[in-house]
């Protein structure tokens, strides 16, 4: 396996995207009066997209279910 070719790298990137979206949305919520309304809407929109992409990346590499033994 070459450097940077680890098979579990994609789910980690997905988890990091989800965490970054949660942190960004939290900052937008807690900075209620200091952020203009349009900036909060942009942050929320980007956070929703990041969570969806992160979920796709995280769940993409799930192993298929095993076949039942006969």
Gaussian input, Z-matrix of N, CA and C with variables (Angstrom, degrees):
# hf/3-21g

backbone

0 1
 N
 C     1     B1
 C     2     B2     1     A1
 N     3     B3     2     A2     1     D1
 C     4     B4     3     A3     2     D2
 C     5     B5     4     A4     3     D3
 N     6     B6     5     A5     4     D4
 C     7     B7     6     A6     5     D5
 C     8     B8     7     A7     6     D6
 N     9     B9     8     A8     7     D7
 C    10    B10     9     A9     8     D8
 C    11    B11    10    A10     9     D9
 N    12    B12    11    A11    10    D10
 C    13    B13    12    A12    11    D11
 C    14    B14    13    A13    12    D12
 N    15    B15    14    A14    13    D13
 C    16    B16    15    A15    14    D14
 C    17    B17    16    A16    15    D15
 N    18    B18    17    A17    16    D16
 C    19    B19    18    A18    17    D17
 C    20    B20    19    A19    18    D18
 N    21    B21    20    A20    19    D19
 C    22    B22    21    A21    20    D20
 C    23    B23    22    A22    21    D21
 N    24    B24    23    A23    22    D22
 C    25    B25    24    A24    23    D23
 C    26    B26    25    A25    24    D24
 N    27    B27    26    A26    25    D25
 C    28    B28    27    A27    26    D26
 C    29    B29    28    A28    27    D27
 N    30    B30    29    A29    28    D28
 C    31    B31    30    A30    29    D29
 C    32    B32    31    A31    30    D30
 N    33    B33    32    A32    31    D31
 C    34    B34    33    A33    32    D32
 C    35    B35    34    A34    33    D33
 N    36    B36    35    A35    34    D34
 C    37    B37    36    A36    35    D35
 C    38    B38    37    A37    36    D36
 N    39    B39    38    A38    37    D37
 C    40    B40    39    A39    38    D38
 C    41    B41    40    A40    39    D39
 N    42    B42    41    A41    40    D40
 C    43    B43    42    A42    41    D41
 C    44    B44    43    A43    42    D42
 N    45    B45    44    A44    43    D43
 C    46    B46    45    A45    44    D44
 C    47    B47    46    A46    45    D45
 N    48    B48    47    A47    46    D46
 C    49    B49    48    A48    47    D47
 C    50    B50    49    A49    48    D48
 N    51    B51    50    A50    49    D49
 C    52    B52    51    A51    50    D50
 C    53    B53    52    A52    51    D51
 N    54    B54    53    A53    52    D52
 C    55    B55    54    A54    53    D53
 C    56    B56    55    A55    54    D54
 N    57    B57    56    A56    55    D55
 C    58    B58    57    A57    56    D56
 C    59    B59    58    A58    57    D57
 N    60    B60    59    A59    58    D58
 C    61    B61    60    A60    59    D59
 C    62    B62    61    A61    60    D60
 N    63    B63    62    A62    61    D61
 C    64    B64    63    A63    62    D62
 C    65    B65    64    A64    63    D63
 N    66    B66    65    A65    64    D64
 C    67    B67    66    A66    65    D65
 C    68    B68    67    A67    66    D66
 N    69    B69    68    A68    67    D67
 C    70    B70    69    A69    68    D68
 C    71    B71    70    A70    69    D69
 N    72    B72    71    A71    70    D70
 C    73    B73    72    A72    71    D71
 C    74    B74    73    A73    72    D72
 N    75    B75    74    A74    73    D73
 C    76    B76    75    A75    74    D74
 C    77    B77    76    A76    75    D75
 N    78    B78    77    A77    76    D76
 C    79    B79    78    A78    77    D77
 C    80    B80    79    A79    78    D78
 N    81    B81    80    A80    79    D79
 C    82    B82    81    A81    80    D80
 C    83    B83    82    A82    81    D81
 N    84    B84    83    A83    82    D82
 C    85    B85    84    A84    83    D83
 C    86    B86    85    A85    84    D84
 N    87    B87    86    A86    85    D85
 C    88    B88    87    A87    86    D86
 C    89    B89    88    A88    87    D87
 N    90    B90    89    A89    88    D88
 C    91    B91    90    A90    89    D89
 C    92    B92    91    A91    90    D90
 N    93    B93    92    A92    91    D91
 C    94    B94    93    A93    92    D92
 C    95    B95    94    A94    93    D93
 N    96    B96    95    A95    94    D94
 C    97    B97    96    A96    95    D95
 C    98    B98    97    A97    96    D96
 N    99    B99    98    A98    97    D97
 C   100   B100    99    A99    98    D98
 C   101   B101   100   A100    99    D99
 N   102   B102   101   A101   100   D100
 C   103   B103   102   A102   101   D101
 C   104   B104   103   A103   102   D102
 N   105   B105   104   A104   103   D103
 C   106   B106   105   A105   104   D104
 C   107   B107   106   A106   105   D105
 N   108   B108   107   A107   106   D106
 C   109   B109   108   A108   107   D107
 C   110   B110   109   A109   108   D108
 N   111   B111   110   A110   109   D109
 C   112   B112   111   A111   110   D110
 C   113   B113   112   A112   111   D111
 N   114   B114   113   A113   112   D112
 C   115   B115   114   A114   113   D113
 C   116   B116   115   A115   114   D114
 N   117   B117   116   A116   115   D115
 C   118   B118   117   A117   116   D116
 C   119   B119   118   A118   117   D117
 N   120   B120   119   A119   118   D118
 C   121   B121   120   A120   119   D119
 C   122   B122   121   A121   120   D120
 N   123   B123   122   A122   121   D121
 C   124   B124   123   A123   122   D122
 C   125   B125   124   A124   123   D123
 N   126   B126   125   A125   124   D124
 C   127   B127   126   A126   125   D125
 C   128   B128   127   A127   126   D126
 N   129   B129   128   A128   127   D127
 C   130   B130   129   A129   128   D128
 C   131   B131   130   A130   129   D129
 N   132   B132   131   A131   130   D130
 C   133   B133   132   A132   131   D131
 C   134   B134   133   A133   132   D132
 N   135   B135   134   A134   133   D133
 C   136   B136   135   A135   134   D134
 C   137   B137   136   A136   135   D135
 N   138   B138   137   A137   136   D136
 C   139   B139   138   A138   137   D137
 C   140   B140   139   A139   138   D138
 N   141   B141   140   A140   139   D139
 C   142   B142   141   A141   140   D140
 C   143   B143   142   A142   141   D141
 N   144   B144   143   A143   142   D142
 C   145   B145   144   A144   143   D143
 C   146   B146   145   A145   144   D144
 N   147   B147   146   A146   145   D145
 C   148   B148   147   A147   146   D146
 C   149   B149   148   A148   147   D147
 N   150   B150   149   A149   148   D148
 C   151   B151   150   A150   149   D149
 C   152   B152   151   A151   150   D150
 N   153   B153   152   A152   151   D151
 C   154   B154   153   A153   152   D152
 C   155   B155   154   A154   153   D153
 N   156   B156   155   A155   154   D154
 C   157   B157   156   A156   155   D155
 C   158   B158   157   A157   156   D156
 N   159   B159   158   A158   157   D157
 C   160   B160   159   A159   158   D158
 C   161   B161   160   A160   159   D159
 N   162   B162   161   A161   160   D160
 C   163   B163   162   A162   161   D161
 C   164   B164   163   A163   162   D162
 N   165   B165   164   A164   163   D163
 C   166   B166   165   A165   164   D164
 C   167   B167   166   A166   165   D165
 N   168   B168   167   A167   166   D166
 C   169   B169   168   A168   167   D167
 C   170   B170   169   A169   168   D168
 N   171   B171   170   A170   169   D169
 C   172   B172   171   A171   170   D170
 C   173   B173   172   A172   171   D171
 N   174   B174   173   A173   172   D172
 C   175   B175   174   A174   173   D173
 C   176   B176   175   A175   174   D174
 N   177   B177   176   A176   175   D175
 C   178   B178   177   A177   176   D176
 C   179   B179   178   A178   177   D177
 N   180   B180   179   A179   178   D178
 C   181   B181   180   A180   179   D179
 C   182   B182   181   A181   180   D180
 N   183   B183   182   A182   181   D181
 C   184   B184   183   A183   182   D182
 C   185   B185   184   A184   183   D183
 N   186   B186   185   A185   184   D184
 C   187   B187   186   A186   185   D185
 C   188   B188   187   A187   186   D186
 N   189   B189   188   A188   187   D187
 C   190   B190   189   A189   188   D188
 C   191   B191   190   A190   189   D189
 N   192   B192   191   A191   190   D190
 C   193   B193   192   A192   191   D191
 C   194   B194   193   A193   192   D192
 N   195   B195   194   A194   193   D193
 C   196   B196   195   A195   194   D194
 C   197   B197   196   A196   195   D195
 N   198   B198   197   A197   196   D196
 C   199   B199   198   A198   197   D197
 C   200   B200   199   A199   198   D198
 N   201   B201   200   A200   199   D199
 C   202   B202   201   A201   200   D200
 C   203   B203   202   A202   201   D201
 N   204   B204   203   A203   202   D202
 C   205   B205   204   A204   203   D203
 C   206   B206   205   A205   204   D204
 N   207   B207   206   A206   205   D205
 C   208   B208   207   A207   206   D206
 C   209   B209   208   A208   207   D207

   B1=1.4400
   B2=1.5265
   B3=1.3012
   B4=1.4576
   B5=1.5299
   B6=1.3106
   B7=1.4571
   B8=1.5326
   B9=1.3280
   B10=1.4543
   B11=1.5141
   B12=1.3413
   B13=1.4598
   B14=1.5219
   B15=1.2903
   B16=1.4545
   B17=1.5223
   B18=1.3386
   B19=1.4673
   B20=1.5260
   B21=1.3147
   B22=1.4608
   B23=1.5255
   B24=1.3156
   B25=1.4556
   B26=1.5310
   B27=1.3243
   B28=1.4607
   B29=1.5274
   B30=1.3375
   B31=1.4701
   B32=1.5285
   B33=1.3166
   B34=1.4659
   B35=1.5211
   B36=1.3278
   B37=1.4647
   B38=1.5359
   B39=1.3163
   B40=1.4625
   B41=1.5140
   B42=1.3266
   B43=1.4604
   B44=1.5188
   B45=1.3238
   B46=1.4691
   B47=1.5260
   B48=1.3324
   B49=1.4701
   B50=1.5246
   B51=1.3231
   B52=1.4639
   B53=1.5297
   B54=1.3258
   B55=1.4638
   B56=1.5254
   B57=1.3330
   B58=1.4696
   B59=1.5261
   B60=1.3268
   B61=1.4619
   B62=1.5287
   B63=1.3253
   B64=1.4572
   B65=1.5313
   B66=1.3185
   B67=1.4666
   B68=1.5234
   B69=1.3302
   B70=1.4613
   B71=1.5198
   B72=1.3307
   B73=1.4589
   B74=1.5250
   B75=1.3226
   B76=1.4683
   B77=1.5269
   B78=1.3317
   B79=1.4685
   B80=1.5267
   B81=1.3221
   B82=1.4664
   B83=1.5227
   B84=1.3283
   B85=1.4640
   B86=1.5205
   B87=1.3349
   B88=1.4645
   B89=1.5286
   B90=1.3138
   B91=1.4611
   B92=1.5069
   B93=1.3097
   B94=1.4630
   B95=1.5278
   B96=1.3105
   B97=1.4707
   B98=1.5267
   B99=1.3226
   B100=1.4568
   B101=1.5290
   B102=1.3190
   B103=1.4670
   B104=1.5275
   B105=1.3282
   B106=1.4647
   B107=1.5304
   B108=1.2931
   B109=1.4603
   B110=1.5152
   B111=1.3312
   B112=1.4680
   B113=1.5271
   B114=1.3405
   B115=1.4667
   B116=1.5258
   B117=1.3311
   B118=1.4697
   B119=1.5200
   B120=1.3183
   B121=1.4681
   B122=1.5215
   B123=1.3215
   B124=1.4673
   B125=1.5289
   B126=1.3280
   B127=1.4614
   B128=1.5246
   B129=1.3177
   B130=1.4635
   B131=1.5234
   B132=1.3214
   B133=1.4633
   B134=1.5249
   B135=1.3164
   B136=1.4653
   B137=1.5260
   B138=1.3270
   B139=1.4628
   B140=1.5254
   B141=1.3145
   B142=1.4724
   B143=1.5188
   B144=1.3234
   B145=1.4665
   B146=1.5213
   B147=1.3213
   B148=1.4669
   B149=1.5221
   B150=1.3153
   B151=1.4692
   B152=1.5262
   B153=1.3142
   B154=1.4654
   B155=1.5244
   B156=1.3279
   B157=1.4678
   B158=1.5297
   B159=1.3171
   B160=1.4574
   B161=1.5175
   B162=1.3257
   B163=1.4632
   B164=1.5231
   B165=1.3138
   B166=1.4682
   B167=1.5207
   B168=1.3128
   B169=1.4628
   B170=1.5274
   B171=1.3116
   B172=1.4519
   B173=1.5197
   B174=1.3104
   B175=1.4626
   B176=1.5244
   B177=1.3079
   B178=1.4609
   B179=1.5157
   B180=1.3029
   B181=1.4577
   B182=1.5213
   B183=1.2956
   B184=1.4600
   B185=1.5151
   B186=1.2873
   B187=1.4558
   B188=1.5223
   B189=1.3291
   B190=1.4662
   B191=1.5268
   B192=1.3236
   B193=1.4646
   B194=1.5293
   B195=1.3053
   B196=1.4600
   B197=1.5283
   B198=1.3108
   B199=1.4670
   B200=1.5279
   B201=1.3160
   B202=1.4696
   B203=1.5395
   B204=1.3235
   B205=1.4574
   B206=1.5170
   B207=1.3184
   B208=1.4711
   B209=1.4920
   A1=108.39
   A2=116.34
   A3=121.44
   A4=110.29
   A5=114.62
   A6=119.97
   A7=109.19
   A8=117.16
   A9=121.79
   A10=113.64
   A11=117.45
   A12=121.25
   A13=112.56
   A14=118.34
   A15=120.73
   A16=110.29
   A17=118.45
   A18=120.47
   A19=114.15
   A20=118.48
   A21=120.05
   A22=112.86
   A23=117.13
   A24=119.08
   A25=111.45
   A26=118.57
   A27=121.35
   A28=112.26
   A29=120.55
   A30=118.67
   A31=113.33
   A32=117.11
   A33=119.74
   A34=109.84
   A35=117.40
   A36=120.32
   A37=110.73
   A38=116.58
   A39=119.83
   A40=111.84
   A41=116.43
   A42=119.85
   A43=112.36
   A44=116.05
   A45=119.41
   A46=111.64
   A47=116.98
   A48=119.91
   A49=110.99
   A50=116.27
   A51=119.95
   A52=110.20
   A53=117.02
   A54=120.22
   A55=111.36
   A56=117.42
   A57=120.29
   A58=110.98
   A59=117.27
   A60=120.21
   A61=110.96
   A62=116.37
   A63=119.59
   A64=111.30
   A65=116.77
   A66=120.03
   A67=110.92
   A68=116.88
   A69=120.33
   A70=112.50
   A71=116.69
   A72=119.84
   A73=111.07
   A74=117.02
   A75=120.09
   A76=110.69
   A77=116.04
   A78=118.79
   A79=111.45
   A80=116.93
   A81=120.22
   A82=111.34
   A83=116.91
   A84=120.04
   A85=111.05
   A86=117.00
   A87=119.45
   A88=112.75
   A89=118.13
   A90=120.93
   A91=110.77
   A92=116.49
   A93=123.73
   A94=113.05
   A95=118.45
   A96=120.69
   A97=112.94
   A98=117.68
   A99=119.26
   A100=112.86
   A101=118.50
   A102=121.92
   A103=109.00
   A104=118.15
   A105=119.11
   A106=110.06
   A107=116.54
   A108=121.06
   A109=113.78
   A110=116.49
   A111=118.93
   A112=111.13
   A113=117.66
   A114=120.46
   A115=110.64
   A116=116.74
   A117=119.47
   A118=110.69
   A119=117.30
   A120=120.55
   A121=110.29
   A122=117.38
   A123=120.75
   A124=110.35
   A125=117.41
   A126=120.79
   A127=110.47
   A128=118.05
   A129=120.74
   A130=111.15
   A131=117.02
   A132=120.88
   A133=111.25
   A134=116.23
   A135=119.85
   A136=110.03
   A137=117.57
   A138=120.64
   A139=111.18
   A140=117.37
   A141=120.19
   A142=110.46
   A143=117.08
   A144=120.55
   A145=110.59
   A146=117.15
   A147=120.79
   A148=111.42
   A149=117.76
   A150=120.43
   A151=110.25
   A152=117.55
   A153=120.00
   A154=111.60
   A155=116.89
   A156=120.12
   A157=110.24
   A158=116.76
   A159=120.52
   A160=112.26
   A161=117.11
   A162=120.32
   A163=110.58
   A164=116.68
   A165=119.70
   A166=111.30
   A167=116.92
   A168=120.05
   A169=111.78
   A170=116.29
   A171=119.65
   A172=111.56
   A173=117.32
   A174=120.71
   A175=113.41
   A176=117.98
   A177=121.59
   A178=112.27
   A179=117.96
   A180=122.06
   A181=113.87
   A182=116.90
   A183=118.41
   A184=109.43
   A185=115.47
   A186=118.79
   A187=109.51
   A188=117.26
   A189=119.19
   A190=110.62
   A191=117.44
   A192=119.43
   A193=110.56
   A194=115.30
   A195=119.71
   A196=110.10
   A197=113.26
   A198=118.25
   A199=109.14
   A200=116.29
   A201=117.72
   A202=110.14
   A203=115.58
   A204=119.71
   A205=109.95
   A206=113.51
   A207=117.77
   A208=110.89
   D1=127.44
   D2=-179.37
   D3=-75.38
   D4=160.66
   D5=178.98
   D6=-63.37
   D7=130.30
   D8=-179.87
   D9=85.50
   D10=7.21
   D11=-178.49
   D12=-107.21
   D13=24.18
   D14=-176.59
   D15=-66.22
   D16=136.00
   D17=-176.09
   D18=-68.40
   D19=-20.79
   D20=-178.66
   D21=-94.57
   D22=14.32
   D23=-177.43
   D24=-73.13
   D25=-35.80
   D26=-178.39
   D27=-63.83
   D28=-46.74
   D29=176.88
   D30=-62.32
   D31=-31.75
   D32=177.87
   D33=-66.99
   D34=-42.51
   D35=176.82
   D36=-61.23
   D37=-39.66
   D38=177.66
   D39=-63.12
   D40=-43.11
   D41=178.12
   D42=-64.39
   D43=-38.09
   D44=177.23
   D45=-66.30
   D46=-37.67
   D47=176.39
   D48=-62.59
   D49=-43.22
   D50=179.60
   D51=-64.04
   D52=-43.61
   D53=179.50
   D54=-63.82
   D55=-41.48
   D56=178.71
   D57=-64.60
   D58=-38.03
   D59=178.08
   D60=-65.35
   D61=-40.41
   D62=179.15
   D63=-66.15
   D64=-40.83
   D65=178.94
   D66=-66.16
   D67=-43.91
   D68=179.27
   D69=-62.64
   D70=-43.54
   D71=179.04
   D72=-67.04
   D73=-35.99
   D74=177.68
   D75=-64.33
   D76=-42.35
   D77=177.90
   D78=-63.71
   D79=-37.53
   D80=179.08
   D81=-68.08
   D82=-35.25
   D83=179.89
   D84=-73.41
   D85=-43.62
   D86=-176.01
   D87=-75.31
   D88=-25.51
   D89=176.98
   D90=-90.71
   D91=50.74
   D92=-168.85
   D93=-54.70
   D94=-51.89
   D95=-174.47
   D96=-88.51
   D97=-19.76
   D98=-175.39
   D99=-86.28
   D100=-15.62
   D101=179.96
   D102=-100.97
   D103=135.52
   D104=172.99
   D105=-67.94
   D106=156.47
   D107=-176.32
   D108=-59.91
   D109=-39.91
   D110=-178.35
   D111=-66.49
   D112=-32.47
   D113=179.85
   D114=-69.54
   D115=-38.39
   D116=177.16
   D117=-64.54
   D118=-40.14
   D119=179.11
   D120=-63.98
   D121=-41.24
   D122=178.35
   D123=-63.84
   D124=-44.19
   D125=-179.69
   D126=-64.20
   D127=-42.60
   D128=178.68
   D129=-63.28
   D130=-41.99
   D131=179.92
   D132=-64.45
   D133=-45.59
   D134=178.15
   D135=-64.50
   D136=-36.53
   D137=179.49
   D138=-65.18
   D139=-41.53
   D140=178.87
   D141=-63.36
   D142=-44.70
   D143=178.77
   D144=-63.76
   D145=-41.48
   D146=179.93
   D147=-64.87
   D148=-38.37
   D149=178.07
   D150=-65.86
   D151=-42.15
   D152=179.03
   D153=-64.42
   D154=-45.24
   D155=178.45
   D156=-65.85
   D157=-40.37
   D158=178.30
   D159=-62.89
   D160=-39.52
   D161=177.41
   D162=-65.90
   D163=-40.52
   D164=176.92
   D165=-62.07
   D166=-45.04
   D167=-179.91
   D168=-66.65
   D169=-37.06
   D170=-178.07
   D171=-71.42
   D172=-41.63
   D173=-175.56
   D174=-90.81
   D175=-5.19
   D176=-177.01
   D177=-65.22
   D178=-39.13
   D179=-173.40
   D180=-93.81
   D181=22.57
   D182=177.07
   D183=-64.80
   D184=142.29
   D185=178.91
   D186=-74.81
   D187=144.29
   D188=179.71
   D189=-67.91
   D190=153.35
   D191=179.68
   D192=-65.48
   D193=148.65
   D194=179.66
   D195=-74.28
   D196=148.05
   D197=174.73
   D198=-73.42
   D199=141.48
   D200=177.87
   D201=-67.96
   D202=144.97
   D203=177.43
   D204=-76.16
   D205=144.82
   D206=-179.94
   D207=-96.62

